[in-house]
Amino acid sequence: MSYQSSIRNKKNNKSFNKTKEVKYKLNEEIEEYGIIQKLLGNCRCSVLSNMNVECIGTICGSLRKFNKRILIEKGDIVIITKPSEGNNKVIINFKLNTEQINNLMEEFKLNEKIINLYKNNCANINDKEMVQLNDEMTFESL
């Protein structure tokens, strides 16, 4: 196998961890939930914590590594360290997938403001919700 073909094979086998199945346990003394409001660049983003505090979050090391990269976008719910009183900087430790987020919504562990922001930013609309929206819509002729 030549050098060029080995590079081509590595490029074709590249994959990102979109569905990471790691069970992360929340340490409630030092961690809480938050939602990404805005990406700032250089592995930083604006985060709204569960206590309604806006802070600047830095993506933690394991989420940053290129070979195991997890894509973090606007509207994702993540686990962050609790912001201190004088400092509004936090560290983003873990990104939650949709199943974990739905479980948190059912258990009422998320703030209502975070739930509303998540639902507004969520691009995935289930077919059941789409049917409900079509049933509620009425059109009037002019």
Backbone bond lengths (Angstrom), bond angles and torsions (degrees), N, CA, C in turn:
res aa  C-N    CA-C-N  psi(-1)  N-CA   C-N-CA  omega(-1)  CA-C   N-CA-C  phi
1 M - - - 1.444 - - 1.528 108.03 -
2 S 1.296 115.45 133.38 1.457 119.88 -178.60 1.529 110.75 -83.17
3 Y 1.290 114.67 169.00 1.455 121.30 -178.63 1.525 111.81 -63.80
4 Q 1.333 117.53 -42.17 1.460 122.09 -178.79 1.520 111.78 -64.07
5 S 1.327 117.11 -40.90 1.461 119.06 -178.78 1.524 111.06 -69.59
6 S 1.327 117.84 -32.10 1.468 119.07 177.49 1.529 110.50 -68.19
7 I 1.323 117.67 -36.48 1.467 120.65 176.14 1.522 109.76 -66.30
8 R 1.326 117.93 -42.62 1.462 122.33 179.91 1.527 110.56 -61.83
9 N 1.336 117.61 -40.42 1.461 121.14 179.80 1.528 111.09 -66.16
10 K 1.328 117.46 -38.13 1.456 120.06 178.76 1.514 111.26 -66.59
11 K 1.338 117.63 -37.19 1.457 120.40 178.74 1.521 111.60 -67.17
12 N 1.335 117.42 -36.99 1.464 120.71 -179.36 1.524 111.88 -71.72
13 N 1.324 118.35 -28.36 1.455 121.82 -176.67 1.529 112.94 -90.53
14 K 1.328 118.30 6.33 1.454 122.09 -178.46 1.530 109.29 -70.20
15 S 1.330 116.21 131.71 1.462 119.87 177.35 1.520 108.99 -146.30
16 F 1.314 115.38 147.48 1.448 121.33 177.56 1.519 108.61 -101.76
17 N 1.328 115.97 153.03 1.467 121.50 179.79 1.522 109.71 -85.95
18 K 1.316 117.09 82.42 1.465 119.67 179.57 1.518 110.82 -78.98
19 T 1.318 117.99 -33.86 1.451 121.47 -179.91 1.519 108.26 -118.69
20 K 1.286 115.29 84.16 1.450 120.66 -179.99 1.516 108.14 -88.09
21 E 1.311 117.55 123.10 1.456 122.94 -174.84 1.529 111.44 -99.07
22 V 1.306 117.26 51.56 1.457 121.29 178.47 1.521 107.85 -101.19
23 K 1.314 115.94 129.67 1.458 120.01 177.91 1.519 108.17 -86.30
24 Y 1.295 116.02 108.88 1.459 122.04 -177.59 1.519 108.28 -100.66
25 K 1.319 117.04 128.22 1.460 120.87 179.34 1.528 108.77 -96.89
26 L 1.302 115.27 128.22 1.455 122.17 -178.32 1.524 109.51 -79.38
27 N 1.317 116.84 125.16 1.457 122.52 173.03 1.524 106.70 -89.84
28 E 1.326 117.52 101.13 1.464 121.97 -170.32 1.518 113.55 -67.35
29 E 1.332 117.62 -16.44 1.462 119.31 179.54 1.523 111.91 -73.57
30 I 1.334 116.83 -35.96 1.464 119.13 -175.00 1.531 113.71 -121.34
31 E 1.338 118.85 -5.09 1.463 121.49 -176.66 1.520 110.83 -127.75
32 E 1.340 114.58 155.86 1.457 121.72 175.58 1.530 109.15 -153.43
33 Y 1.329 116.44 176.16 1.455 121.93 -179.06 1.524 109.98 -90.35
34 G 1.325 115.09 153.93 1.457 120.64 177.11 1.512 110.09 -154.70
35 I 1.328 116.44 166.47 1.459 121.51 179.13 1.528 108.36 -124.85
36 I 1.335 115.75 140.68 1.453 121.81 179.36 1.526 108.24 -77.00
37 Q 1.343 116.66 122.74 1.455 120.30 178.93 1.520 111.88 -97.09
38 K 1.322 116.61 -38.27 1.454 119.85 -174.18 1.523 109.03 -155.24
39 L 1.333 117.33 138.23 1.449 122.11 175.53 1.521 108.88 -89.61
40 L 1.331 116.46 128.12 1.459 121.29 -175.11 1.516 113.19 -103.06
41 G 1.307 118.82 -15.77 1.454 122.29 -178.13 1.517 111.30 96.81
42 N 1.327 115.84 163.30 1.462 123.08 -179.70 1.528 111.16 55.93
43 C 1.342 116.43 43.36 1.474 124.28 178.71 1.525 112.55 59.11
44 R 1.320 117.63 32.57 1.451 122.32 176.23 1.518 109.53 -124.51
45 C 1.321 116.74 152.52 1.463 120.61 177.20 1.524 109.49 -155.11
46 S 1.307 114.69 160.86 1.454 121.79 176.57 1.522 108.17 -88.21
47 V 1.341 116.54 127.17 1.464 122.29 -173.78 1.522 109.14 -124.60
48 L 1.340 116.02 138.29 1.458 122.01 171.52 1.520 107.27 -103.59
49 S 1.332 116.89 118.29 1.460 120.23 -176.88 1.526 110.49 -80.73
50 N 1.318 115.54 171.48 1.460 121.72 -178.49 1.533 111.22 -68.49
51 M 1.316 117.94 -18.59 1.462 122.69 177.89 1.530 111.62 -94.31
52 N 1.355 118.24 16.44 1.469 125.41 179.31 1.527 113.07 61.80
53 V 1.326 116.24 40.31 1.461 121.76 176.29 1.522 107.55 -112.40
54 E 1.338 116.62 124.36 1.463 120.13 176.37 1.519 108.58 -84.49
55 C 1.338 115.89 130.43 1.455 120.52 -177.92 1.519 109.69 -145.17
56 I 1.319 115.20 168.71 1.455 121.84 178.21 1.523 107.80 -100.16
57 G 1.321 116.20 123.12 1.458 121.22 -178.24 1.511 111.78 -104.97
58 T 1.323 115.62 142.12 1.454 122.61 175.83 1.518 107.51 -111.18
59 I 1.332 116.52 132.35 1.461 120.41 -177.69 1.518 108.64 -72.88
60 C 1.334 116.31 130.70 1.458 123.68 -176.31 1.525 111.26 -69.93
61 G 1.326 117.85 164.05 1.454 124.77 -172.29 1.516 116.12 -55.99
62 S 1.334 119.20 -47.18 1.459 119.95 -175.45 1.527 111.94 -69.69
63 L 1.328 118.25 -26.35 1.457 121.21 176.61 1.524 111.22 -80.02
64 R 1.336 117.04 -16.66 1.452 122.27 -177.01 1.518 113.73 -89.20
65 K 1.334 117.44 -26.97 1.464 120.64 -173.43 1.515 110.16 -60.85
66 F 1.318 116.11 137.49 1.463 119.64 -171.53 1.521 112.92 -70.24
67 N 1.340 118.26 -35.17 1.463 118.70 -175.97 1.525 112.58 -73.34
68 K 1.321 118.97 -21.97 1.462 122.12 178.42 1.520 110.78 -122.09
69 R 1.310 117.37 34.71 1.455 121.48 -172.01 1.526 112.01 -65.26
70 I 1.312 115.07 136.60 1.464 122.87 173.79 1.521 105.93 -114.81
71 L 1.318 116.20 123.96 1.459 120.03 -176.19 1.526 110.24 -76.75
72 I 1.315 115.35 124.16 1.460 121.74 177.38 1.522 107.12 -109.76
73 E 1.332 115.91 128.10 1.452 121.97 -176.42 1.522 109.83 -126.43
74 K 1.322 115.43 173.90 1.457 121.21 176.92 1.526 109.16 -64.68
75 G 1.323 116.89 134.00 1.453 121.78 178.31 1.515 114.12 93.66
76 D 1.331 119.34 1.10 1.465 121.50 178.12 1.520 109.82 -81.96
77 I 1.329 115.89 144.04 1.456 121.08 176.27 1.520 107.92 -95.91
78 V 1.325 116.26 129.08 1.458 122.59 -174.37 1.530 109.84 -130.52
79 I 1.325 114.94 167.48 1.459 121.49 173.77 1.528 107.20 -102.67
80 I 1.332 115.75 127.58 1.464 121.18 -176.88 1.529 109.37 -125.79
81 T 1.329 115.74 164.05 1.464 119.65 170.88 1.523 108.13 -76.10
82 K 1.319 117.02 152.28 1.464 119.89 -179.76 1.521 109.80 -70.55
83 P 1.346 116.63 133.88 1.470 118.42 178.11 1.529 110.67 -71.67
84 S 1.322 116.14 139.78 1.464 119.74 176.46 1.530 109.03 -80.27
85 E 1.317 116.11 169.75 1.467 120.58 -174.68 1.529 112.39 -65.78
86 G 1.314 117.52 -43.41 1.455 119.86 -176.61 1.518 113.80 -87.98
87 N 1.322 117.29 -19.38 1.456 121.23 -173.86 1.526 108.92 -118.23
88 N 1.317 117.36 131.25 1.457 120.07 -179.82 1.524 111.99 -104.66
89 K 1.337 117.66 25.38 1.458 121.49 178.41 1.523 109.92 -103.09
90 V 1.335 115.71 136.11 1.463 121.78 -179.51 1.523 109.42 -130.98
91 I 1.322 115.54 168.83 1.462 121.99 176.92 1.523 108.16 -115.19
92 I 1.328 117.05 132.06 1.460 122.39 177.90 1.523 107.72 -87.85
93 N 1.335 116.79 117.44 1.452 121.41 -174.10 1.521 114.04 -98.18
94 F 1.335 118.60 -33.56 1.464 120.89 -171.39 1.521 109.91 -156.55
95 K 1.320 116.14 143.02 1.465 122.39 175.79 1.525 108.28 -103.91
96 L 1.324 117.04 131.64 1.461 122.14 -179.75 1.521 110.32 -88.81
97 N 1.345 116.45 143.40 1.461 119.89 175.52 1.527 109.38 -89.41
98 T 1.332 116.73 176.32 1.470 120.56 -172.44 1.527 112.51 -65.80
99 E 1.327 117.98 -33.90 1.467 119.96 178.77 1.522 110.73 -65.30
100 Q 1.323 116.77 -43.64 1.457 120.53 179.24 1.526 110.94 -65.48
101 I 1.325 117.17 -37.15 1.466 120.85 179.75 1.526 110.18 -66.86
102 N 1.333 117.44 -42.21 1.464 120.70 178.37 1.523 111.07 -62.96
103 N 1.337 117.53 -38.79 1.470 120.73 176.74 1.526 111.16 -63.62
104 L 1.330 117.17 -40.60 1.463 120.38 178.93 1.525 111.56 -66.02
105 M 1.333 116.75 -36.65 1.469 119.89 178.35 1.524 110.78 -66.59
106 E 1.333 116.67 -38.61 1.459 119.95 179.24 1.522 111.82 -68.60
107 E 1.336 116.85 -32.49 1.457 121.08 -179.48 1.526 112.69 -87.54
108 F 1.335 118.20 -0.01 1.462 124.85 179.07 1.532 112.11 57.34
109 K 1.332 117.34 42.42 1.461 121.60 177.71 1.526 112.23 -93.55
110 L 1.337 116.80 -11.33 1.464 120.87 -179.78 1.516 110.22 -102.14
111 N 1.310 115.28 149.50 1.450 123.13 176.87 1.535 109.50 -68.16
112 E 1.331 117.88 150.42 1.465 120.96 -179.26 1.527 111.92 -64.58
113 K 1.328 117.17 -34.14 1.456 120.55 178.90 1.529 110.71 -64.95
114 I 1.324 117.09 -40.45 1.467 121.22 178.04 1.521 110.31 -66.42
115 I 1.317 117.46 -41.03 1.472 121.00 179.34 1.524 110.16 -62.98
116 N 1.337 117.57 -43.10 1.465 120.69 179.05 1.520 111.81 -64.40
117 L 1.337 117.14 -43.06 1.466 120.37 178.03 1.519 110.88 -63.80
118 Y 1.334 117.16 -39.46 1.463 120.79 179.79 1.530 110.61 -65.26
119 K 1.323 116.71 -43.92 1.469 119.62 -179.27 1.524 111.51 -67.90
120 N 1.326 118.42 -33.29 1.460 120.80 177.67 1.516 112.02 -71.08
121 N 1.332 117.70 -35.53 1.461 122.00 -177.98 1.520 113.14 -87.12
122 C 1.317 117.12 -16.57 1.463 120.86 -175.86 1.521 109.56 -70.04
123 A 1.320 117.04 124.47 1.460 121.29 -178.40 1.524 111.55 -90.45
124 N 1.328 117.83 -13.81 1.458 120.93 -177.35 1.517 109.49 -89.36
125 I 1.324 116.24 111.50 1.462 121.26 176.82 1.525 107.38 -109.33
126 N 1.320 115.13 124.11 1.458 119.44 179.98 1.523 110.54 -68.47
127 D 1.336 115.61 158.87 1.460 119.89 178.68 1.518 111.30 -64.13
128 K 1.333 117.84 -35.04 1.465 120.57 179.55 1.523 110.79 -63.80
129 E 1.325 116.67 -42.19 1.458 119.76 178.51 1.522 110.63 -66.38
130 M 1.337 116.87 -36.19 1.463 120.50 179.48 1.531 110.40 -65.96
131 V 1.332 117.62 -39.02 1.465 121.10 177.62 1.516 109.84 -64.83
132 Q 1.348 117.44 -41.46 1.452 120.39 178.68 1.524 110.82 -63.56
133 L 1.323 116.84 -39.34 1.463 119.58 178.23 1.520 110.94 -64.84
134 N 1.340 118.14 -39.96 1.458 121.10 179.57 1.520 111.35 -67.59
135 D 1.346 117.33 -34.19 1.459 119.91 178.96 1.532 111.47 -69.17
136 E 1.332 117.11 -33.31 1.461 120.30 -177.07 1.514 112.36 -79.91
137 M 1.338 118.43 -20.83 1.463 121.34 -176.62 1.538 110.32 -79.63
138 T 1.304 114.55 135.34 1.468 120.19 174.12 1.522 107.32 -129.93
139 F 1.303 115.52 140.68 1.464 121.47 -179.65 1.532 109.06 -114.26
140 E 1.305 114.17 135.58 1.452 118.86 178.37 1.522 108.22 -113.57
141 S 1.303 116.23 138.55 1.467 120.08 177.73 1.531 109.05 -85.95
142 L 1.317 115.37 145.21 1.471 119.80 -178.16 1.509 111.50 -92.45
